[in-house]
Amino acid sequence: MSSIVHAHSPSEFLALVPHLLGCTPRRSLAIVTFTAGRSLGALRVDLPDTDSGADIDSVASTVIGMACKVSRTDAIAVIVYTDRGLRDAIDLPHRHLVEALVARADICGLRIIDAQVVGPDAWNGYLSDAADGPRPLDEITPDPDLPPLPDVEGDQFAAAALPVLPDGEAAAVHRLLTDAQNLIVRSREGKRLPARRRAAATLVLDDLADPPALFEAFVAPDTDPDDRTVAAVAFCLQRPLLRDVALMQWVGDLATGDAAYGAQSAYAAGHPFPHDLARPMWGEGAQPDPPRLLRALQRCRHVAAATPRAGRAGPLAACAWLAWATGRSTHAAAYADEALAIEPRHGLADIVRTLSDNGRLPEWVFDREPVTSPAGTGSSRESRDR
């Protein structure tokens, strides 16, 4: 289903930007990209810590370069979210950054639709006549005659917090993981397990007999993975060979998972890993199914929350990669940092942290369909169930 949500004024457009970003950012620079007047989405980066020319030029060059990579982009809107007050300021904060962005966009042939700033006490425009001074924040509302948009809660970091689980769920998953491991190694504790716990742990081992089938059931729509499935997936995400199969399968499909599982087994025996199967790990290849990846991310966050901290680095690294694969590099870095705090030499977490630090995103993130369009002199937002 689709709906067009019009913004006939700059303040109405500002009300829509958090919905494009999925958060209400702070200390951030947001760029909304457009093609033929219809938006392709939005990207967010941290504001530079200083106003030095070198930092500003570097940020402007990087951000406009990323905007140019979004296919069909011909115009952008710039929004600065600052913690500096506007009402008593002599000039708008971060003006030099915006001027550098405008100059770089002009060099690249991008039209500037608007450039605005939102502070803690007011908002204003960089390109418009500011004779009336800063505007009140309560003006930033969508058209009241249109259906309301869903609430956007939290800043750019809020959605990276792991979910809070019901009492007892983490303990149940921990027990299943421990019992399954004891059965695998045939430990003394495993031999002493009560019948009910042995039966439950055996079911987890049954799921581990066919990892691709487990991974496919885990991301199936309209399902809610139970403790047994969560424990089995947690077991796999703690092991790089199985974790990488899961990630490549969630980017692709069950057949991809079967192929990756076979290739990983062959690789362990000394055979080379097929390049085509490895390409998605580096963000190359066909556009994945966004809802499928987002389900995988949401459910891996649940797995990470349910896994004891000592074994949580693997699930967190999977969350980091999935966040990176969906263009959420801020969240990816946060998950990677959490994983590295537990296991400082964790390979995948370190790779994702490096990718995020270098501003590298998957190629498929930049291949976007238009989601907003103008209405008269304003703008509009088309929201899709995706």
C-alpha positions in Angstrom: 0.0 0.0 0.0 1.2 3.5 -0.7 0.1 7.0 0.3 1.2 10.5 -0.7 1.8 12.8 2.2 2.2 16.4 1.1 4.4 19.1 2.6 3.5 22.5 1.4 6.0 24.5 3.5 9.5 24.1 4.9 8.1 23.4 8.4 5.9 20.6 7.1 8.9 19.1 5.2 10.9 19.2 8.4 8.1 17.2 10.1 8.6 14.5 7.5 12.3 14.1 7.7 12.4 12.0 10.9 10.0 9.5 9.1 12.5 9.2 6.3 15.4 8.7 8.7 13.5 6.4 11.2 14.6 8.6 14.1 14.7 12.2 15.3 18.5 12.9 15.0 20.6 15.0 17.2 24.0 16.6 16.4 23.5 15.4 12.9 23.6 16.4 9.3 20.7 14.9 7.2 20.6 14.9 3.4 17.4 14.0 1.6 18.0 13.0 -2.0 15.6 13.6 -4.9 15.1 12.6 -8.5 12.7 14.6 -10.7 11.3 16.1 -7.5 10.6 12.8 -5.8 12.7 11.7 -2.9 14.8 8.6 -2.9 15.3 8.6 0.9 17.6 10.2 3.4 21.0 9.7 4.9 22.5 10.9 8.2 26.0 11.6 9.4 27.4 13.1 12.6 28.2 16.8 12.6 31.9 17.6 12.6 33.3 18.2 16.1 35.0 21.5 14.9 34.3 24.2 12.4 37.8 24.0 10.9 37.9 24.3 7.1 39.6 20.9 6.6 37.0 19.0 8.6 34.1 20.8 6.9 35.5 20.2 3.4 36.1 16.6 4.2 32.5 16.1 5.5 31.0 18.0 2.6 33.0 16.0 0.0 32.1 12.7 1.6 28.4 13.4 2.1 27.8 14.8 -1.4 29.8 11.8 -2.8 27.4 9.5 -1.0 24.4 11.4 -2.3 25.7 11.2 -5.8 26.0 7.4 -5.5 22.2 7.1 -4.9 20.9 6.2 -8.3 19.1 9.0 -10.3 19.8 11.7 -7.7 19.5 15.2 -9.2 18.8 17.3 -6.1 19.1 17.3 -2.3 17.7 19.0 0.7 20.1 19.7 3.7 19.0 19.7 7.3 21.3 20.4 10.2 20.2 19.1 13.7 22.2 21.1 16.3 22.4 21.5 20.0 23.3 25.1 19.7 20.6 27.7 20.4 19.3 29.7 17.5 17.4 32.5 19.1 20.3 34.4 20.6 22.9 33.5 17.9 24.5 36.2 15.8 24.4 33.8 12.8 23.0 30.4 12.1 25.3 27.6 13.4 27.2 25.4 11.0 26.7 27.9 8.1 30.2 27.2 6.8 29.4 23.5 6.5 26.2 24.2 4.6 28.0 26.6 2.3 30.6 23.9 1.6 27.8 21.4 0.9 26.1 23.8 -1.5 29.4 24.4 -3.3 30.2 20.8 -3.6 26.7 19.9 -4.8 27.0 22.6 -7.4 30.2 21.1 -8.7 28.5 17.8 -8.9 25.5 19.2 -10.7 23.0 18.7 -7.8 20.3 21.2 -7.2 19.7 22.4 -3.6 16.0 22.2 -2.8 16.4 23.8 0.6 18.8 24.0 3.6 17.4 24.2 7.1 18.6 24.0 10.7 16.7 22.7 13.7 18.0 23.7 17.1 16.8 23.1 20.7 14.8 26.3 20.8 13.9 27.1 17.1 14.3 26.3 13.5 15.4 28.5 10.5 16.5 28.3 6.9 20.0 29.0 5.5 18.9 30.0 2.0 15.7 31.9 2.8 15.4 35.5 4.0 15.9 35.2 7.8 14.6 38.7 8.5 11.8 37.3 10.6 14.3 35.5 12.8 14.2 31.9 14.1 10.8 30.1 14.0 9.2 28.2 16.9 9.6 24.5 17.0 5.9 23.9 17.3 5.5 24.9 13.7 7.2 21.7 12.7 4.1 19.6 12.1 2.6 17.8 9.1 -0.5 19.0 7.3 -3.3 18.5 9.9 -5.8 17.6 7.1 -3.9 14.5 6.2 -3.9 11.1 8.0 -1.4 11.1 10.9 2.0 9.5 10.5 3.3 6.9 12.9 5.3 8.3 15.8 9.1 8.3 15.5 10.7 7.6 18.9 14.3 8.3 19.9 17.4 9.6 18.3 19.8 7.8 16.0 21.1 5.6 18.8 17.8 4.6 20.4 16.9 1.8 18.0 20.3 0.1 18.5 19.4 -0.8 22.1 18.7 -4.5 22.5 15.1 -5.3 23.5 14.1 -6.0 27.1 13.0 -9.6 27.3 10.3 -11.1 29.5 11.4 -12.4 32.9 12.8 -15.9 32.5 13.3 -16.0 28.7 17.1 -15.3 28.8 17.5 -17.9 31.6 15.6 -20.5 29.5 17.7 -19.8 26.4 20.9 -20.0 28.6 19.8 -23.3 30.0 19.0 -24.7 26.5 22.4 -23.6 25.2 24.3 -25.0 28.1 22.4 -28.4 28.0 22.9 -28.7 24.2 26.6 -28.0 24.5 26.9 -30.6 27.3 25.2 -33.2 25.2 27.5 -32.4 22.2 30.6 -32.9 24.2 29.1 -35.8 26.2 30.1 -34.2 29.5 29.3 -35.5 32.9 26.7 -32.7 33.3 25.0 -33.8 30.1 24.7 -37.4 31.3 23.1 -36.2 34.5 20.4 -34.0 32.8 16.8 -34.7 33.9 14.7 -36.2 31.2 12.7 -33.1 30.4 15.8 -30.9 30.0 17.5 -33.6 27.9 14.5 -33.8 25.6 14.4 -30.0 25.2 18.2 -29.8 24.4 17.9 -32.7 22.0 15.3 -30.7 20.0 17.8 -27.9 19.7 20.4 -30.4 18.4 17.8 -31.6 15.9 17.5 -28.0 14.6 21.3 -27.8 14.2 21.3 -30.8 12.0 20.0 -28.7 9.1 21.2 -25.1 9.6 19.8 -23.6 6.4 16.3 -24.9 7.3 16.7 -23.4 10.8 17.8 -20.0 9.3 14.9 -20.0 6.9 12.3 -20.7 9.6 13.9 -18.0 11.8 13.1 -15.2 9.3 9.8 -16.5 8.1 7.1 -13.8 8.2 4.2 -14.0 10.6 6.2 -16.2 13.0 7.6 -15.6 16.5 10.7 -17.7 17.2 10.4 -19.7 20.4 13.2 -20.3 23.0 14.3 -23.5 21.2 14.8 -21.6 17.9 16.4 -18.7 19.6 18.9 -21.0 21.3 19.7 -22.9 18.1 20.3 -19.7 16.2 22.4 -18.3 19.1 24.5 -21.4 18.9 25.1 -20.9 15.2 25.9 -17.2 15.4 28.6 -17.9 17.9 30.4 -20.0 15.2 31.8 -18.1 12.2 31.2 -20.8 9.7 27.5 -21.1 10.5 27.1 -17.4 11.1 28.3 -16.5 7.6 25.9 -19.1 6.1 23.0 -17.4 8.0 24.0 -13.9 6.8 24.4 -15.0 3.2 21.1 -16.9 3.3 19.2 -13.9 4.8 20.6 -11.7 2.0 19.5 -14.4 -0.5 17.2 -17.4 0.0 17.2 -21.0 1.1 19.0 -22.2 -2.0 21.7 -19.6 -1.3 22.0 -20.9 2.3 22.3 -24.5 1.0 25.1 -23.5 -1.4 26.9 -21.4 1.2 26.7 -24.3 3.8 28.1 -26.7 1.2 30.9 -24.3 0.3 31.8 -23.6 3.9 32.1 -27.4 4.5 34.3 -27.7 1.4 36.4 -24.7 2.5 37.0 -26.3 5.9 38.4 -29.3 3.9 40.8 -27.0 2.0 38.8 -26.1 -1.1 38.5 -22.4 -2.2 35.2 -20.5 -1.3 33.3 -19.5 -4.5 33.7 -15.7 -5.1 30.0 -15.3 -6.1 28.8 -16.6 -2.8 31.1 -14.3 -0.9 30.3 -11.1 -2.7 27.3 -10.1 -0.6 29.4 -10.2 2.5 31.2 -7.1 1.1 28.0 -5.4 0.0 28.2 -6.5 -3.7 25.6 -8.1 -5.8 21.9 -7.9 -6.3 19.5 -5.9 -4.1 18.3 -8.1 -1.2 14.7 -8.1 0.0 14.5 -5.2 2.5 11.7 -6.7 4.7 13.6 -10.0 4.9 16.8 -8.3 6.0 15.0 -6.1 8.5 13.2 -9.2 10.0 16.6 -10.9 10.3 18.0 -7.8 12.1 15.1 -7.5 14.5 15.2 -11.2 15.4 19.0 -11.3 15.8 18.7 -8.4 18.2 16.3 -10.6 20.2 18.8 -13.5 20.0 21.6 -11.2 21.3 19.4 -10.0 24.2 18.6 -13.6 25.1 22.2 -14.9 24.9 24.4 -14.8 28.0 27.0 -12.0 27.7 29.9 -14.3 27.5 28.5 -15.7 24.2 26.9 -12.5 22.9 29.7 -11.3 20.7 28.6 -13.5 17.8 25.0 -12.5 17.7 26.0 -8.8 18.2 28.4 -9.1 15.2 25.5 -10.5 13.1 23.4 -7.6 14.2 26.2 -5.2 13.2 26.5 -6.7 9.7 22.7 -6.8 9.2 22.5 -3.2 10.3 25.3 -2.3 7.9 23.6 -4.2 5.1 20.4 -2.2 5.5 22.3 1.1 5.5 22.2 1.7 9.3 25.9 2.3 9.8 25.3 4.2 13.1 23.6 1.1 14.6 26.2 -1.2 12.9 29.0 0.6 14.7 27.1 0.4 18.0 26.6 -3.3 17.8 30.2 -3.9 16.6 31.5 -1.9 19.6 29.4 -4.0 22.0 30.7 -7.2 20.4 34.3 -5.9 20.6 33.9 -5.0 24.3 33.1 -8.6 25.0 35.6 -10.2 22.5 38.2 -7.6 21.5 39.6 -9.7 18.6 36.2 -10.6 17.1 36.8 -10.7 13.3 33.4 -9.8 11.9 32.8 -7.1 14.5 36.1 -5.5 13.7 35.4 -5.6 9.9 32.0 -4.0 10.3 33.5 -1.3 12.6 36.1 -0.5 10.0 33.5 -0.4 7.2 31.4 2.0 9.3 34.4 4.2 10.2 35.3 4.5 6.5 31.8 5.4 5.4 31.6 2.3 3.3 28.1 1.0 2.6 26.8 -1.8 0.4 26.3 -0.9 -3.2 22.6 -2.0 -3.0 21.9 0.7 -0.4 22.3 3.3 -3.1 19.8 1.7 -5.5 16.6 3.3 -4.3 13.1 3.8 -5.7 11.5 7.2 -5.4 9.5 7.6 -2.2 8.5 11.3 -2.1 7.4 13.9 -4.6 6.7 17.6 -4.7 3.3 19.3 -4.5 3.2 22.8 -5.8 6.1 24.6 -4.2 6.4 22.1 -1.4 7.4 18.5 -1.1 5.6 15.3 -0.2 6.3 11.9 1.2 5.2 8.6 -0.2 5.2 5.9 2.5 5.3 2.2 1.5 4.8 -0.9 3.5 8.2 -2.5 2.9 
